[in-house]
C-alpha cells in the first residue's frame, strides 16, 4: 500500500515489537507484517485496509489498557434536530488545542494516554502524516453502533487522512456513495486491523458501523485525525 495516496505507508517491513512497548512511556513502534493488504475499490475514494497491522498480543495489551484508563463518556449528538445520547461510549483525546466540533457539539480533548503514543508515532512514521488527536469509541455489544456519516468537519480539512485502528470483536463497517446507491462496500474489521481513508473519500462517501442482532463481544475503535488549530478554535 505504499503509494502516492498514502505517502510513506509501508506495511511490508518485517520488524516486530514487544507488546510491553504499549504499557509504559511513549516510544516509537516499528512496523509489523500485515496478514493481508487490501485496496478497497470504490470510485473517487482512497481506502486501504491492512489486516493484522497490530499483532494479536499487541492489540490485546492495548485494548486492556484502554478499557482501564480511558475516561469513557456518553457523548450527546444532534439527530433530527434534537440532542440525544450516542449509542456507544467515547472519549476525545489529543493535543490541548485540538478541540473538535461534531454533530453540533464541541469536544475538548482529554490528555494523551501513554498507551496511545506508540500507535500514534507508528502511524505518523508509516503515513508521513501528523495526527494530533484520536476519537476512541467503545462498542459494548452489537446494540452499540455508529450511524451513517462522513468525517467532513471543516477542522479536518478538504482531504483528511483518517487512520482507524480496530480492537476486539470483529464488526461490519459499511461504505455507501452519497449520490449513487450502487456504489457500496462492506468490510469486516477485526482485532488489530488498520483502515486508512484519504483523498476525497469523505466528500463522496458515508460510512457506518451497523447494529447486529447476534451476541458479540466488545470492540474499541481508534480514529486518528489531524485537527487544523485555527479552524477548531473559532
C-alpha positions in Angstrom: 0.0 0.0 0.0 3.0 2.3 -0.2 1.9 4.8 -2.8 1.1 8.4 -3.6 -2.3 8.2 -2.0 -0.9 7.3 1.5 2.7 8.7 1.4 5.3 6.7 3.1 2.9 4.0 4.2 4.8 0.7 4.2 3.2 -2.5 5.5 5.9 -4.8 4.2 8.6 -4.1 6.9 9.4 -7.3 8.8 10.3 -5.8 12.2 8.4 -6.9 15.3 7.7 -5.1 18.6 7.2 -6.4 22.1 3.7 -5.9 23.5 5.3 -4.3 26.5 6.0 -1.3 24.3 2.4 -0.3 24.8 2.4 -0.5 28.6 4.6 2.4 29.7 6.3 5.5 28.4 5.7 6.6 24.8 8.3 5.2 22.4 8.4 4.5 18.6 6.8 1.3 17.4 8.2 -0.4 14.4 6.1 -1.9 11.6 4.9 -5.5 11.6 3.8 -7.5 8.6 0.1 -7.3 7.7 -1.6 -10.6 7.2 -3.3 -9.1 4.1 -3.2 -5.8 2.3 -6.4 -4.8 0.5 -7.1 -1.8 -1.7 -10.8 -1.1 -1.4 -12.0 -0.4 -4.9 -14.6 2.4 -4.7 -14.6 5.1 -7.4 -13.5 8.5 -6.0 -12.2 7.0 -2.7 -8.8 6.2 -1.4 -9.2 3.4 1.1 -6.5 1.0 2.3 -7.2 -2.0 4.6 -4.3 -3.6 6.4 -5.4 -6.8 8.2 -3.3 -7.6 11.3 -1.5 -4.2 11.4 -1.1 -4.9 15.2 -0.2 -8.4 16.2 -2.8 -10.1 18.4 -0.7 -9.8 21.6 -0.1 -6.1 20.9 -3.7 -5.5 20.3 -4.7 -7.4 23.4 -2.4 -5.3 25.6 -3.6 -2.0 24.0 -7.3 -2.9 24.4 -6.9 -3.8 28.1 -5.1 -0.6 28.8 -7.8 1.5 27.1 -10.6 -0.3 28.9 -9.0 0.6 32.2 -7.5 4.0 31.5 -9.9 5.9 29.1 -12.4 8.3 30.7 -15.4 7.0 28.9 -18.4 9.3 28.3 -21.7 9.1 26.5 -21.5 12.0 24.0 -24.6 14.0 23.2 -25.1 14.3 19.4 -27.7 16.1 17.3 -30.1 13.9 15.4 -33.1 15.1 13.5 -32.9 18.5 15.2 -32.6 17.3 18.8 -29.7 16.2 21.1 -29.7 12.5 22.0 -27.2 10.1 23.7 -24.9 8.4 21.3 -25.3 4.6 21.2 -21.7 3.9 22.4 -19.1 5.2 24.8 -16.5 7.7 23.6 -13.5 9.8 24.5 -11.9 12.6 22.5 -8.1 12.6 23.2 -5.4 14.8 21.8 -3.2 17.9 21.9 -4.5 20.6 24.2 -5.6 22.8 21.2 -7.3 20.1 19.2 -10.9 20.7 20.1 -13.4 19.2 17.7 -17.0 20.0 16.7 -19.2 17.1 15.8 -22.9 16.9 15.3 -23.5 20.3 16.9 -21.3 19.7 20.0 -17.7 20.9 20.6 -15.5 18.4 22.5 -12.4 19.5 24.4 -9.6 16.8 24.3 -8.5 14.6 27.2 -4.7 14.3 27.6 -2.9 11.7 25.6 -2.5 8.3 27.3 0.9 6.6 27.3 -0.6 3.5 25.7 -1.7 5.5 22.6 1.6 7.3 21.9 3.4 4.4 20.3 0.5 3.8 18.0 0.3 7.5 17.1 4.1 7.5 16.4 4.0 4.4 14.2 1.1 5.8 12.2 2.9 9.1 11.6 6.1 7.3 10.6 4.3 5.0 8.1 2.0 7.5 6.6 4.2 10.6 6.7 1.1 12.4 8.1 0.7 14.1 11.5 -2.1 13.2 13.9 -2.8 15.5 16.8 -6.0 13.7 18.1 -7.9 10.5 18.3 -11.5 9.7 18.8 -11.9 6.5 20.9 -15.2 4.7 20.6 -16.2 1.7 22.7 -19.0 -0.6 21.4 -20.1 -2.7 24.3 -22.4 -5.1 22.4 -24.0 -5.5 19.0 -26.6 -2.9 20.1 -23.9 -0.2 20.1 -23.4 1.4 16.7 -22.4 4.3 14.6 -24.9 5.8 12.1 -24.2 7.0 8.5 -21.9 10.0 8.4 -18.8 11.5 6.8 -15.8 12.8 8.7 -16.0 16.1 6.8 -16.0 18.7 9.5 -14.1 22.0 8.5 -11.3 21.5 11.0 -10.3 18.2 9.3 -9.5 20.0 6.0 -10.6 19.3 2.4 -8.9 15.9 2.1 -8.3 14.5 5.5 -6.4 11.3 6.2 -8.3 9.2 8.8 -6.4 6.3 10.3 -8.7 3.8 12.0 -7.4 1.0 14.3 -9.9 -1.7 15.4 -9.6 -3.7 18.6 -11.7 -6.5 20.0 -14.7 -8.2 18.3 -14.9 -8.1 14.5 -17.7 -5.8 13.2 -19.1 -4.9 9.8 -18.0 -1.5 8.6 -20.0 -0.2 5.6 -19.5 2.5 2.9 -22.1 4.0 0.6 -21.8 6.7 -2.0 -23.6 9.9 -1.3 -25.4 10.0 -4.7 -25.1 6.6 -6.3 -26.7 3.8 -4.3 -25.0 1.1 -6.4 -21.6 2.2 -5.1 -21.2 0.5 -1.7 -18.9 -1.8 0.2 -18.9 -3.7 3.5 -15.8 -4.8 5.3 -15.4 -6.9 8.5 -12.8 -5.1 10.5 -11.0 -7.4 13.0 -8.7 -7.2 16.0 -5.6 -5.2 15.1 -6.8 -4.1 11.7 -5.9 -0.7 10.2 -8.2 1.2 7.8 -6.9 4.3 6.1 -9.4 6.7 4.4 -7.8 9.6 2.4 -8.3 11.8 -0.6 -11.9 12.6 -1.5 -13.3 9.6 0.5 -15.2 11.8 2.9 -16.6 14.0 0.2 -18.0 11.2 -1.9 -18.9 8.5 0.7 -20.6 8.0 4.1 -19.7 5.1 6.4 -21.3 3.4 9.4 -20.9 0.6 11.9 -24.4 -1.0 11.9 -26.1 -2.8 14.8 -26.1 -6.5 14.8 -28.6 -8.9 16.5 -26.3 -11.8 17.3 -24.2 -11.7 20.5 -20.8 -10.1 20.0 -18.0 -9.1 22.3 -16.7 -5.6 23.0 -15.0 -3.5 20.3 -12.8 -0.4 20.6 -12.1 1.8 17.6 -9.4 4.5 17.4 -9.7 7.1 14.6 -6.6 9.2 14.5 -7.0 12.7 12.9 -5.2 16.0 12.3 -7.3 19.0 13.5 -6.5 22.4 11.9 -5.9 24.5 15.0 -7.1 27.9 13.5 -10.4 26.4 12.4 -11.0 24.4 15.6 -10.6 27.5 17.8 -13.3 29.5 16.0 
